[in-house]
Amino acid sequence: MGSFKGHVLPGTLFLLVGAWHVWAAVARFAADPLGFRLRVWNPVGDGALRHLELYVIAGGAFLDMCIEVLYSTHLHFLAPGGGVNPAHLNDLEHGGMLLMFFLFGALALISQKTRYLPLTEGALCLVGATAFTAEFLLFYFHSTTHQGLEGYYHYLLVVLIGLCIVSSILGALLLESFPADLASGLLITLQGLWFYQTAFTLYGSMLPEGCHRDVDGHVECHGHAAGERGEQLANFQLFAYVFLVFVYALGCYAVAAARYGHPDLRTMHATAMERRENGADRGGFVGSSALSREQGVI
């Protein structure tokens, strides 16, 4: 993954799966808010493409794993004297991480298409959390070897992966929670976008002013001020992506509510607005009545 293509390929996988997950979760909630149930994967129609998401996960992870283990190493992952070639340990680590996502997609397919491994949504959530944990450990220890701006971009990636783990575990515990399902899709989308940003910044044309790549391909910044400016730019980029994902979720909700809006959705909204208006008439916030009593005593 230490290249532009090595970040863009997994980024594309996360982005596609995450964006589809957000839309599917919002559409299912708009269609039946009271009967909503969390789904680890979402079918594409009822025909031959029903399990497309799982094929994309398993196939994409397998393709990326083959690139890391076979193409990047040129089949020289064993040292001449025996043992693992230390020059390609990095590629094998990436391959091990991608293996976990391949297993997640494969297990979900087996669970859905056969009767040999029936897994509940909660169990699949935990399998997904395990895959994210493997990714977290890989990039966490990678971040200790990356220095400066490289380390900071990977540190932010580790934070996003950690949030993906938390959202997957929450999904296993709260199977009827729309916020937990939506958060999982949003974080996967955000992780995909950050893979793209890391690729363009560290290996593409968006390297901050005052920083350059050395002969080994590592990013170095001229002085402390240039490094700080690069980190501040990374913070701004992450904020921009959070805002973009937020707008995408709102757009999905508006479209889904217009197309699939269940009467219960409008009823829930009307009830919430009525309670808010009644609360405003009584004082506007919790404890206002107690405050009014205290003022009367005074």
C-alpha positions as CSV (number, residue, x, y, z in Angstrom):
1,M,0.0,0.0,0.0
2,G,3.0,2.3,0.1
3,S,2.1,3.8,-3.3
4,F,-0.6,5.8,-5.0
5,K,-2.3,2.8,-6.5
6,G,-1.9,0.9,-3.2
7,H,-4.1,3.5,-1.4
8,V,-6.6,4.2,-4.3
9,L,-7.6,0.6,-4.7
10,P,-8.7,-0.1,-1.1
11,G,-10.1,3.5,-0.9
12,T,-12.3,2.8,-3.9
13,L,-13.6,-0.4,-2.2
14,F,-14.4,1.3,1.1
15,L,-15.9,4.3,-0.7
16,L,-18.3,2.2,-2.9
17,V,-19.4,-0.1,0.0
18,G,-19.8,2.8,2.4
19,A,-21.8,5.0,0.1
20,W,-24.1,2.1,-0.8
21,H,-24.5,1.2,2.9
22,V,-25.5,4.8,3.7
23,W,-28.2,4.9,1.0
24,A,-29.5,1.5,1.8
25,A,-29.8,2.2,5.5
26,V,-31.6,5.5,4.9
27,A,-34.0,4.0,2.4
28,R,-34.9,1.1,4.7
29,F,-35.5,3.5,7.6
30,A,-37.7,5.8,5.4
31,A,-39.7,2.8,4.1
32,D,-40.4,1.3,7.6
33,P,-39.1,3.4,10.5
34,L,-40.8,1.3,13.2
35,G,-39.7,-2.1,11.8
36,F,-36.1,-1.0,11.0
37,R,-33.4,-3.7,11.5
38,L,-29.7,-3.2,11.0
39,R,-28.1,-5.0,8.1
40,V,-24.3,-5.7,7.7
41,W,-24.8,-5.9,4.0
42,N,-27.6,-4.7,1.8
43,P,-29.0,-6.5,-1.2
44,V,-29.2,-4.9,-4.7
45,G,-32.7,-5.8,-5.8
46,D,-34.0,-9.3,-5.8
47,G,-32.4,-10.8,-8.9
48,A,-28.9,-11.9,-9.9
49,L,-27.3,-8.8,-8.4
50,R,-28.8,-9.3,-4.9
51,H,-25.4,-10.2,-3.4
52,L,-23.4,-7.7,-5.4
53,E,-22.1,-5.9,-2.3
54,L,-20.6,-9.1,-0.8
55,Y,-19.1,-10.0,-4.2
56,V,-17.5,-6.6,-4.4
57,I,-16.1,-6.9,-0.8
58,A,-14.7,-10.4,-1.3
59,G,-13.5,-9.9,-4.9
60,G,-12.0,-6.5,-4.2
61,A,-10.2,-7.7,-1.1
62,F,-8.9,-10.8,-2.9
63,L,-7.7,-8.8,-5.9
64,D,-5.9,-6.3,-3.6
65,M,-4.4,-9.2,-1.6
66,C,-3.1,-10.8,-4.7
67,I,-1.5,-7.5,-5.8
68,E,0.2,-7.1,-2.4
69,V,1.4,-10.7,-1.9
70,L,2.1,-11.7,-5.5
71,Y,2.7,-8.7,-7.7
72,S,4.4,-6.3,-5.2
73,T,6.8,-9.0,-4.0
74,H,7.4,-10.5,-7.5
75,L,7.1,-13.9,-5.8
76,H,10.3,-13.1,-3.8
77,F,8.7,-13.1,-0.4
78,L,11.1,-15.8,0.8
79,A,14.7,-14.9,1.5
80,P,17.5,-16.9,-0.3
81,G,18.8,-18.3,3.0
82,G,15.3,-19.3,4.2
83,G,12.6,-17.5,6.1
84,V,10.6,-14.4,5.1
85,N,12.3,-11.8,2.9
86,P,12.5,-8.7,5.2
87,A,12.2,-6.4,2.2
88,H,8.6,-7.6,1.6
89,L,7.3,-7.9,5.2
90,N,5.3,-4.7,4.6
91,D,3.5,-6.3,1.6
92,L,2.7,-9.5,3.5
93,E,1.3,-7.5,6.4
94,H,-1.0,-5.7,4.0
95,G,-2.0,-9.1,2.5
96,G,-2.9,-10.4,6.0
97,M,-5.1,-7.4,6.6
98,L,-6.9,-7.8,3.3
99,L,-7.4,-11.5,4.0
100,M,-9.6,-10.6,6.9
101,F,-11.9,-8.5,4.7
102,F,-11.9,-11.3,2.1
103,L,-13.0,-13.8,4.8
104,F,-15.7,-11.4,6.0
105,G,-17.2,-11.2,2.5
106,A,-16.8,-15.0,1.9
107,L,-18.4,-15.9,5.2
108,A,-21.3,-13.6,4.6
109,L,-21.8,-15.2,1.1
110,I,-21.7,-18.7,2.5
111,S,-24.1,-17.7,5.3
112,Q,-26.6,-16.2,2.8
113,K,-26.3,-18.7,-0.1
114,T,-25.9,-22.0,1.8
115,R,-27.3,-23.6,5.0
116,Y,-23.9,-24.7,6.3
117,L,-22.9,-21.5,8.2
118,P,-26.0,-19.6,9.3
119,L,-24.7,-16.4,10.9
120,T,-26.9,-13.7,12.4
121,E,-26.5,-10.0,11.7
122,G,-25.0,-9.6,15.1
123,A,-22.4,-12.3,14.4
124,L,-21.6,-10.7,11.0
125,C,-21.1,-7.4,12.7
126,L,-18.5,-8.9,15.0
127,V,-16.8,-10.6,12.1
128,G,-16.6,-7.1,10.4
129,A,-15.3,-5.6,13.6
130,T,-12.5,-8.3,13.6
131,A,-11.5,-7.3,10.1
132,F,-11.4,-3.6,11.1
133,T,-9.3,-4.6,14.2
134,A,-6.8,-6.3,12.0
135,E,-6.6,-3.2,9.8
136,F,-6.3,-1.0,13.0
137,L,-3.4,-3.0,14.3
138,L,-1.6,-2.9,11.0
139,F,-1.8,0.8,10.5
140,Y,-1.3,1.6,14.2
141,F,2.1,-0.1,14.2
142,H,2.8,1.3,10.7
143,S,2.2,4.8,12.2
144,T,5.2,4.2,14.5
145,T,7.5,3.7,11.5
146,H,6.1,6.7,9.5
147,Q,7.5,10.0,10.6
148,G,6.3,13.6,10.2
149,L,3.5,14.3,7.8
150,E,3.3,10.7,6.7
151,G,2.8,9.6,10.3
152,Y,0.1,12.2,10.8
153,Y,-2.0,11.2,7.8
154,H,-1.8,7.5,8.9
155,Y,-2.6,8.6,12.5
156,L,-5.9,10.1,11.3
157,L,-6.6,7.0,9.3
158,V,-6.1,4.9,12.5
159,V,-8.6,7.1,14.2
160,L,-11.2,6.5,11.5
161,I,-10.5,2.7,11.6
162,G,-11.0,2.7,15.4
163,L,-14.4,4.5,15.0
164,C,-15.3,1.8,12.4
165,I,-14.6,-0.9,15.0
166,V,-16.8,0.9,17.6
167,S,-19.7,1.3,15.1
168,S,-19.5,-2.4,14.2
169,I,-19.6,-3.5,17.8
170,L,-22.5,-1.1,18.5
171,G,-24.3,-2.6,15.5
172,A,-24.0,-6.1,17.0
173,L,-25.4,-4.8,20.3
174,L,-28.1,-2.5,18.9
175,L,-29.7,-4.3,16.0
176,E,-32.7,-2.0,15.8
177,S,-30.7,1.2,15.9
178,F,-30.8,3.4,12.8
179,P,-28.1,5.7,14.0
180,A,-25.7,2.8,14.6
181,D,-26.3,1.5,11.0
182,L,-26.0,4.9,9.5
183,A,-22.8,5.7,11.4
184,S,-21.2,2.5,10.2
185,G,-21.8,3.4,6.5
186,L,-20.7,7.0,7.1
187,L,-17.4,6.0,8.7
188,I,-16.6,3.4,6.0
189,T,-17.3,6.1,3.4
190,L,-15.1,8.5,5.2
191,Q,-12.3,6.0,5.5
192,G,-12.4,5.4,1.7
193,L,-12.2,9.2,1.1
194,W,-9.2,9.5,3.5
195,F,-7.4,6.7,1.6
196,Y,-7.9,8.8,-1.5
197,Q,-6.6,11.9,0.2
198,T,-3.6,10.1,1.6
199,A,-2.8,8.8,-1.9
200,F,-3.0,12.3,-3.5
201,T,-1.1,14.0,-0.7
202,L,1.8,11.6,0.0
203,Y,2.1,10.0,-3.4
204,G,0.4,12.4,-5.8
205,S,0.3,16.1,-6.7
206,M,-1.1,17.5,-3.5
207,L,2.0,17.6,-1.4
208,P,1.9,20.7,0.8
209,E,4.2,23.6,0.2
210,G,7.5,23.3,2.0
211,C,7.5,19.5,1.9
212,H,9.2,17.1,-0.6
213,R,9.8,13.4,-1.3
214,D,13.3,12.1,-0.8
215,V,15.0,9.5,-2.9
216,D,13.3,6.7,-0.9
217,G,9.9,8.2,-1.5
218,H,9.5,9.4,2.1
219,V,7.9,12.8,2.7
220,E,10.1,15.4,4.5
221,C,9.1,19.0,5.4
222,H,11.6,21.9,5.7
223,G,11.4,23.0,9.3
224,H,8.9,22.8,12.0
225,A,6.6,25.4,10.5
226,A,6.2,23.5,7.2
227,G,5.3,20.4,9.1
228,E,2.7,22.1,11.2
229,R,1.2,23.7,8.2
230,G,1.0,20.3,6.5
231,E,-0.8,18.9,9.6
232,Q,-3.2,21.8,9.8
233,L,-4.0,21.2,6.1
234,A,-4.7,17.6,6.9
235,N,-7.1,18.6,9.6
236,F,-8.9,20.9,7.2
237,Q,-9.1,18.2,4.6
238,L,-10.6,15.7,7.1
239,F,-13.2,18.3,8.2
240,A,-14.1,18.9,4.6
241,Y,-14.7,15.2,4.0
242,V,-16.8,14.9,7.2
243,F,-18.9,17.8,5.9
244,L,-19.2,16.2,2.5
245,V,-20.3,12.9,4.0
246,F,-22.8,14.7,6.2
247,V,-24.3,16.5,3.1
248,Y,-24.4,13.2,1.3
249,A,-26.4,11.5,4.1
250,L,-28.8,14.4,4.2
251,G,-29.3,14.2,0.5
252,C,-29.9,10.5,0.7
253,Y,-32.5,11.0,3.5
254,A,-34.3,13.7,1.5
255,V,-34.6,11.5,-1.6
256,A,-35.5,8.4,0.4
257,A,-38.2,10.2,2.4
258,A,-39.7,11.6,-0.9
259,R,-39.6,8.2,-2.6
260,Y,-40.3,5.7,0.1
261,G,-41.6,7.8,3.0
262,H,-43.8,5.6,5.2
263,P,-46.7,7.3,7.0
264,D,-45.1,6.4,10.3
265,L,-42.1,8.5,9.4
266,R,-44.3,11.6,9.0
267,T,-46.2,10.7,12.2
268,M,-42.9,10.4,14.1
269,H,-41.8,13.7,12.8
270,A,-45.1,15.4,13.6
271,T,-45.0,14.0,17.2
272,A,-41.4,15.1,17.7
273,M,-42.3,18.7,16.5
274,E,-45.3,18.8,18.7
275,R,-43.3,17.8,21.8
276,R,-40.7,20.4,20.9
277,E,-43.3,23.1,20.6
278,N,-45.0,22.0,23.9
279,G,-41.6,22.1,25.6
280,A,-40.9,25.6,24.2
281,D,-44.3,26.7,25.6
282,R,-43.5,25.4,29.0
283,G,-40.1,27.0,29.2
284,G,-38.0,25.7,26.3
285,F,-35.6,23.5,28.2
286,V,-35.4,20.8,30.9
287,G,-35.4,22.3,34.4
288,S,-37.1,25.6,33.3
289,S,-40.1,24.9,35.5
290,A,-37.8,24.5,38.5
291,L,-36.0,27.7,37.6
292,S,-39.4,29.5,37.4
293,R,-40.3,28.2,40.8
294,E,-37.0,29.4,42.3
295,Q,-37.5,32.9,40.7
296,G,-41.0,33.0,42.2
297,V,-39.7,32.2,45.7
298,I,-37.1,34.9,45.3
